[in-house]
Amino acid sequence: MIDDNPMNLLREDLRDFAGYSSARSEKRSGRVWLNANEAAWPSVADGEGAVRRYPDPQPQRLRECLAELYGCAPEQLLAGRGSDEAIDLLVRGFCRPGGDSIVITPPTFGMYAVNARLHGTRIVEAPLRDTAEGFACDFAAIAEAAEREAAKLVFLCSPGNPSGTLLPLDQIEALALRLRGRAMVVVDEAYIEFADGASAVSALARQRNIAVLRTLSKAHALAAARIGSVIADAGVIAALQRCQAPYPLPTPCVNLALRALAEVPRNTTKARIATAMSEREKLLQALRAIPGVRRVYPSQANFLLARFDDPQAAFDGLLDAGVVVRDFRHAPQLGDALRISLGTPEQNAAVIEVLNRAARASCGAAA
Ligand SMILES: *Cc1c(COP(=O)(O)O)cnc(C)c1O
């Protein structure tokens, strides 16, 4: 019988670690708070003194709102400074410093490797496969790599950045089942709002070794507020919180997020996502029609990944027109690729116009 409690995958030396006990975490009732060395007056920049005191480490209302949004219980969710912080907490919570390993699937989001590197944790690669349908995860290779290297974490990105591919949930679950008792399967869903598919949060009830990353940075348009979440087994969440900085969530950011998650703007967010998804299809078709565009990958996210005969000319042409896209030529398997985020309909039209003009110019030059 395999022990499926993911708490047993945490670093052994941290299992009884209590973390920092902040003044704010001492639950007391009082009228006069003189226990945290805060100022007794508000800042001149701060009207009524909304930010005079240290914030609640996990404001209950934010936690409840996010849990409701993502379909989990509040105690299964930890909010932090973007999903970037969640990645860091997972690496630090599950991998021994200077030891252990993680599996990643390049080309993928760069922060998994950055955090592993900073922690002295080994990075094992199970590359995505470039297929006729787009980039695909090789789940058998991932499982074999994780088992061979006794990896503690497997980072999947779904939809993938930069691949745009949504991973099949049944395969994610099967991987988690196979690695049960041995590794956590982390599913980074930074772009899931733009996809036609369910979140892996729904699989948590069956596979306790899954952790899902969500963020308000992309579809919710709050990148600078830095609010991301990790959703996992409640015991794992409590342990990760003990590894987190004492006051990770600035009050102005929390209040902004609460306003954004109120019902009316949430409908607006839905409408904006729908617009982005239809823009994505238009841009995809238009890009495919441009000479010199070798390939445009299908995308379930808010960007398109495209290969060019002359990526430098495409990049420079866009830059000359004031349009900055992401150069992916350094990434494995992507030596000729650029990633274009979806903009407004006008901005997307401008991208097409510039690339068409550049293609005509290079045809003229070749003739
Ligand atoms: C943008 C992005 C993130 C970072 O999200 P934050 O919540 O802003 O830290 C995480 N993962 C992927 C795949 C991303 O593209």
The ligand as an SDF file (V2000), in Angstrom:
LIG
                    3D

 15 15  0  0  0  0  0  0  0  0999 V2000
    3.5690   34.6730  -16.3420 C   0  0  0  0  0  0  0  0  0  0  0  0
    3.7940   33.3120  -15.8260 C   0  0  0  0  0  0  0  0  0  0  0  0
    3.9110   33.0540  -14.4590 C   0  0  0  0  0  0  0  0  0  0  0  0
    4.1370   34.1590  -13.4750 C   0  0  0  0  0  0  0  0  0  0  0  0
    3.0120   34.5440  -12.8940 O   0  0  0  0  0  0  0  0  0  0  0  0
    3.0430   35.5700  -11.6880 P   0  0  0  0  0  0  0  0  0  0  0  0
    1.8160   35.1440  -10.9540 O   0  0  0  0  0  0  0  0  0  0  0  0
    2.9580   36.9170  -12.2660 O   0  0  0  0  0  0  0  0  0  0  0  0
    4.2860   35.3650  -10.8790 O   0  0  0  0  0  0  0  0  0  0  0  0
    3.9620   31.7560  -14.0120 C   0  0  0  0  0  0  0  0  0  0  0  0
    3.9840   30.7440  -14.8900 N   0  0  0  0  0  0  0  0  0  0  0  0
    3.9230   30.9430  -16.2030 C   0  0  0  0  0  0  0  0  0  0  0  0
    3.9550   29.7910  -17.1230 C   0  0  0  0  0  0  0  0  0  0  0  0
    3.8500   32.2350  -16.7080 C   0  0  0  0  0  0  0  0  0  0  0  0
    3.8660   32.4260  -18.0300 O   0  0  0  0  0  0  0  0  0  0  0  0
  1  2  1  0
  2  3  1  0
  2 14  2  0
  3  4  1  0
  3 10  2  0
  4  5  1  0
  5  6  1  0
  6  7  2  0
  6  8  1  0
  6  9  1  0
 10 11  1  0
 11 12  2  0
 12 13  1  0
 12 14  1  0
 14 15  1  0
M  END
$$$$
